[in-house]
Amino acid sequence: MAVIGSGPAGFYTTYRVMSLIPDAKVDMYEALPVPFGLVRFGVAPDHPEVKNCQDKFTEVASSPNFTFIGNTAIGHTPHHPDGQCIPLRTLLHNYDAVLFAYGASKDRQLAIPGESSLRRIYSAREFVGWYNGLPEFASLNPDLSALGSSGSGRGGDTALIVGQGNVALDIARILLEDIDKLRRTDMADYALQALSESRIRHVSVVGRRAALQAAFTIKELRELMNLPGVGFHPVDRLLVPEDLANLPRARRRLMEVLVKGSKTPLGASSKSWDLRFCLSPVEFRADVQGDGVAATVFEKNVLSNLYDSEATVIQQTTERETLDSSVVFRSIGYKSEPIADFRDLGIAFDERKGTVANDGVHGRVAPAVNATYSGSENTSSSQQQQQGPKHFPGLYCAGWVKRGPTGVIASTMEDAFATAGAIAADWRTGEKFLGDAAAAAPAVMGGRAGRSADSAAGWEGVKSEYGIVGGKGLVDSAVDWKGWLAIDRAEKQMGKEQGKQRLKFTAIDEMLSAAKARS
């Protein structure tokens, strides 16, 4: 099996498949030279306990039946001149099954005036990747100087976050956190320097719905309420049910923390934050220079029921509210994209949801509606084109690319286990896989009539096939698990010298140099 992506979804599915099918061999492809995806580049640096799942992933990688192939993109341009790209079609020729677990690499847009033209508007993905050392965003250099002004003289030291999920609260906490605490984490050095010079003193976190419908969880809320020296502006009590006792336990506890507020009184705080509800952004306004954001215009929303946790916005009114700030972070969700070969191979992708089309819980990939299928000699071509399978034999998905960018690592594990269960069940019951009877294979794959001896040759087959077609030295470009362990040792040694657990490489050429210097 080939796994595309080395984050939690890919590793948890691999772990479960190798448990259910003991002789299964798994090759994991990763575009970056380093593994672990959002565990490395998405989890907040002051949450090291969340990264403990890496220990399980490392255990999985120690199996002789597992191969890590880093610095190798599938179907898209590599991140680095020394990286490599392998067409998806090549994987389909060389594996029994392929798992899509490559996560979400794009941002959802607000699509309002000023969003793309004004400076100091950043996506959560950019900012989180920046402070976590993701090479793609190492040069982001967000402006936290608090110099933006709408001419009103207000809002210069304020950061505004659009969205109220856990990522939004992570950003708020990082902006308000004591810099000395952050210095003990694996946060990138350039981010520590920028945050130590930040002039942001207040953060507003704004959402479309009300308090009871907020997407953040109690852990992240409590952390913000407990930040030393940081006060919280109380929420409008009318937005919270008067009788909390009748709420479900999780919602009740969340509302209790919200009503109680911060440990530090506002009068004694040097920094502060607030939550604003029932507001939808409609426009960003420029500063006096005309090129940077200075204010965000919102329209007030009416909800179907303020006190129903599932309530939706039923009306966006014409009543407006303007909030001044010198910087804005858009935290409204991530989005997956299709691999370039999907259309040609007849693999369906739901553009609206940003997911690989699949059967839901089990992660079996659906073929495109207009895909044509090669059939047996006894079946007419027209009949077969109308009788394509409900799912694409041998193709599966897990994680965000399967269900959308929601949930935490624990829910990703459950999701991955469900996909792994489907893979194992299909294998045991003799369902068709890649390279099996052409009656189940889209014609664009070549319509193979049966599995050849080397059709599941795996990484060796890929090297043989694409090394000739692409004219590249795949072995020289790829980073294997020993290469990653060399990077890991180097980062930990650099961190030890600074009194922290790890100091990450933030440039791909640095990673590759460390990988080649293995002992």
N, C-alpha and C positions, 0 to 999 in steps of 0.2 A: 504494500500500500504506500502511495505517496501522500504526504501531508503538506499542504501549502499554508505556511504560517506556523510560527513557533511560540505563540502566546498560550494562555491557559486553555482555550478551546482545542488547539492542536495537541497539546501535551496530555490533557485529560482524556481526550478521545483515544490517543495512542496508548496511554496507560491501560485503559479499559479493554481495548481490542487485544492487546498483548496478554491480558489476563484471561480473556475469554477464548482466545485462539493462541495457545502457547507457542506454536511454531510460526506465528505471523512475523513477517519482516517489514519494518517500517522505515522509509526514508523521508526525512523532514526537510523541506526546502524553506529557506528564510532569505529575504532580500538583503537584510543587514548582516554584518559579520557576527552579530551577537544575538542570542536567543531571548525568549521570555516576553516579547511584545509589550503589552501595556503594564505588565508587572514591573518591568524595568523602566518604561518611559511614560506610564500613566498614573501609577500609584503615587500619592503624595510622599515626598521624601521624609516627612515627619511621621509616616505610618509604616515603619519598617516591619512591624509584625504581620502586615498584610502580604508581605513578600515571602513569607515562610514557605509558601507553596513551591518556591523554586527548589527546595530540598527534595520534594517528591519528583519534580521534573528531572532533576539531576540523577535521581535513582533510576528513572525510566531510561535516561540516556546512557546509563552504564551497561545496558543489555547488549550482548553481542549481535542481537537482531535489530538494533537501532542504528541508523546512520544520520548524522546531522550534516546538512549541506548549506552552509551559510554563504553570504555574499552572492546569492544566486536568486535573481528575480524570475518569476514565471509569468510570461506573457506581457511584461511591461518594461520600460526602460530602467536599467539598474540605477541605484542611488549614487554610483561612483564610477569614474572612468575605468577603474580596475575591477568593477563588478561585471556580472554576466547575466544575460537573459536567455532563458530557454522557452521555446514555444510550448504552450499547454498541450498541443497536439503530440509533441514528443513524449510527454508523460503518459498520455493515453495509449501510446504504442508499447509502453514498457512496464505497465503495472496492471494488476488485477483490479485495483480500486484506487481512486483519487479522492481525497478529502479536502474540501475548501474550508479553511479556517483562518483566512487572512485578515479578518477584522474589518474595521472601518477607517479609511484613510482620508476622508474628506469631511468638510463641515457643512452643516445646514445653514442656509442664508436667511436673513430676515427679509431681504428684497425690499428695502425702503430707501428713500432718498438719502444720500450722504454716506451710505454704508461702504461703498467701494471707492469713493473719491476722497474722503477725509482721513487724515492721519490720526493716529492714536486710537484706532478701533481695531481690536484684536479678537481672534477667535480663541475659545478656550483650548482647543487642540494645539494651536500655536504656542500659547503661553505655557500650558502644562508641559508640552514637549520641550520648550526653551529651558524652563527651570530644572527639568529632569535630564537634560543633556542629550536630547534627540538630535543627531547631526543635521537633520533637515531644517531645524529651527535654531541652531546654535548662534546664528547671526541676526536673530530677530531684534534684539536690543530694544525692548519696549520702553517708551518714554514715560517715566514715572516722576518727572520733574515738577509736576503740578503747575505748569506754566500756562496751560490753556485758560482762556477767559472769554466769556460771552459778552464782556463789556459791563456785566452787572457787578463784577467783583466777587461773585460767589462761585463756589464749586471748584476752585482751582486745586484744592487739596483733596478732592473727592474722586473716587473711582466708582463707576457704575457697572454692575453686572446684570445682563439681561438673561434671565433664566434662574430657576430655583432648585436645580438638582444638586446632588452631592458634589459634582465637579465645581459648580458655582460656589458652594461653601468652601471647598478646598482652596479655590483662588482667593476668596475673601480672607481665609485664615492665613495663607501665605503672605498676603499683603500686609496683614496686621500683626503677624507673629513677631516675637522678640528675635532679633537677628542672631543673637548668641545661641539660641536654641537651634536655629536652622543651620548654623555653622557645624554642628555636630552630626548633621545628616549627610547623605551622599548627593545633596544638591550641587549642581554645577557651580564652579568657582565664579564664573562671570555673572551668574544669577545672584549669588550671595553679594557680590560687589554692588550690583545694581540695586538690590533690595536694601542694602545698608545705606545707600544714598537716596532712597525713595523719600519723597515729600508727601506721599499719600497718608492722610490722617483719618479719613472717613470712607467707608464703603457702603454703598446702597445695593441691595440684592433685590431685583424686581421680577415679579411673576405675573402671568396672565390671570391666574385664578386666586383664590383666597387661602387663608392659613390652613384650613383642614384638607385642602387638595394639594398642598405643597409636596414636591417630589423628594425633598431631602429626608434623611433619616435621623434618628435621635442621636446617634454617635457623633455625627458631624455637627449637629446643632449644639450639642452639649460642649463640644470642644471649643466652639466659638464663644459660647457663654462663659467659659472658664478661662479664657485668655487673660493673663495678668495685665492690668493697666488698660484694658479695652472695655468700654461701656456699650450697652445696647439700648437703643431708643425703643421704648415699649410699643407693642403693636396696638392698634385700635381694638379695644376689648369687644367691640361689636362684631368683629370678624371671627371671634372665637366663641363657640357655644358656651352659654352660661353654665349649663350642667354638664361637666366633663365626665361624671361618673357613668353615664350611659353610653359613652363612646367605646368602641373596641379597644382592647388593652394597648395595642401599639400606638393608635392615634391618641388615646388619652394621655399616655406618657409623653408623647411628643408635644401635645398642647400644654401640659403642665410645665415642661421646660420652657416653652415659649412664653407663657404667662409669667413665670417666675423671673425671667430675664437674666442679666449678667451678674456675676459675682462682684464686679467692680462697678460702683455707682457712677453715673455719667459725670457727676461733679468732680470725681476723683480720677477720671480717666484722661490719658493723653491721646488716645485714639478711640474711635467709635464705629459702630455699624448699625444698619437697620434693615428691615425687611419691608418692602412695599408690595402691596397686593392689588389685584384686579386692574392691571395696567398693561396695555399692548403698545409697543413702540410703533410710531408711524413716520418718524423723521429724525434725522440727526442734523443739528445745526452747527455752523462753523464758528470758529473763534474770530477775534477781530482781525487776524491776519488772513482769514479766509480759507486756510488749507487744513486746519485741524479741528477736531470735534471739541465743542464747548458745552453742548446741551443736547438732551434727548427729549423729544416731544412724544407724549403718550396719550392714548385715548382710554377713558375709563370703561371698564367692562361690567356688564350685569350678568350674574350667574343664575342658573336655574334654581339653585338652593345653596346658600352660603355654608350650611351645616351638613351637607352631604359630601362625603369624601370623593364621590364619583361625579360630582356636579361638573357641568360643562358651561362654557361661555355661550350664552344665548343671544347676547346683543353687545356689539361694540358701539358705545354711545359717541356722540359728537363732543362731549365734554372732555376738555384736554387738560393735561398737567405737564409742565416742563421741569425737568430735573437737570441742574447744571453739574458738569463733571469735566475733568481734564483728560480722562481716559475712560474707554468703554471696553468691556469684555463681553463677547457674544457667547453664551453658554446654552445653546438650544439644541444640542445634540450633534452626534457624528453621523456619517453616512458612508456606506460601502459602495464600491464601484465594481462593475463587471470586469473580469479579465478580458484583455483585448480579443482573444480567440473565441470568446463565447458565441458571438453571432455566427461565425463561420462554422462552428462545431455543432450548432443547433441546441445550445444550452440556454435555458430561459433565465432572464434576470428581471426582477420586479423593480423598475426604476422608481416607482412611487414609494415603495417601502425601503428601497435600498438594500434588497436582499436577493440572494440566489433563490429562485423559485423552487419550492420544495414541498413535501407532503405534510409539513408541520412538525410534530413531535419527533419523528424518526429521522428527519434530515435527508431523505432520499430526494435527489435532485430531479426536478421536472424538466422535460424537453421543451424547446420552444414550440409554439402552436403550429408554426409553418415548417417545422423540420420534416424532411422526407426520410423514409426508412427503407433499407434494402431487405428484401424478404427471400424466402426459399424459392426454388425453381417452380414449385407447385402453386405459388400464389401470385396473382397478377400484381404488377407494379402499382396500379391505381388503388387496388384494395389495400396494399400494405401502407401506402401513403396516408390512407384514412385510418389505419389501425395502429398508429404508433403507441408505444407503451406509456403507462401512466407515470413511470419514473425512468430515469436514465440509468441503465444497468451499470453498476460499478462506480457511480458518482454520488458523493455524499457531502453534506455541509454541517458545520457546527459553529456555535458562538454567535457573534454579532452578525456575521454574513448570513446566518440562518434565520435568526429571529429578530434582528434589528438591534441597535446600540442601547440596550437596556439591561439592568441587573448588575449584580456584583459578581465577584469571582466564584462564590458558592453557587449562584444560579447558573453560571457558565459551566461549572462542573456537572451539575445535574443535566443540563442540556447536552453536554458532550457525552455523558454516559448513555443517554437515550439514543444518540446517533451510533455510538459504539455497539449498543445492543442490537440495533438494526443491521449493522454490518455483519456482526457475528451470526445473527439469525439467518440472514440471506446466504451466508457462506455455508452454514450447516445444512440448510434445506435445499441446496443446489440451485439457488436463483442465478440468473445470468450475471456475469461480471464483464469487465472490459476484456475484449478478445474472445469472448464466447460467441455463440451463434449470431450470425449477422442479422437474423430476424429482429434482434433487439438493438441493433447499432445504427445510428444515423448514417445516411449514405455519405455525408461529408467526411466521415472517419475512414472511409475507404471500403466499407462493407466487407470486412474480413469474414470468411466463411467458417472460421474456427480458430481455436487457440493454437498458435505455433509453439515450438519448443522454447523459443527465446522471447515470446511475447510478454512475459512477466520478468524480464531480466533486471528490472529495477535500475538503480543508479549506474550499474555497469553497462546496461543497455543504452541508457541516456548518453553516457560518455561516448559509447561506440557510435551511436546514431548522430548525435548533434556535434560531436567532435569533428565529424567529417563534414556534415552539412554547414556548420557554422565556422569551421576552420579555426576554432579556439582551443586553447589549452584549459579545458574545464577543471582538471585536477589542480592546476597551478592557481586558478582564480578562486576556487571554492575554499571556504573555511570549515574545517571539520571540527568535531567535538574537542579534540586535543588542542586545536587552535583557540577555541573559545576558552578552554581551561587556562591557557597561557595568558589570554586577555584578562581573565578573572584574577589570576595571581598578580599580574602587574597592577591592576586597579586596587586590589586590596593592599599591596605594598605601598603604593602612593598614598592611600588613605591612612595607613598606619603612621606614616611620617607626619601626617597632619592631625593625628588624634581622632580619626573617624574610621568607620568601617570600610569605606570605599571612596575612591576618587575616580569618577567615570572618565573614560576617554569620550570626547565630544566631537571628534572628527574621524571619519572612516579610515583615512590613511594612517592615523595613529593606531586604530584597532588592528588594521592589517599588518602593520609593522610588529606589533606585540604578538600577533598570532604566529608570525614567521619566526619569532625569536624564542619559540618554545624550547624548553630544556630537554 
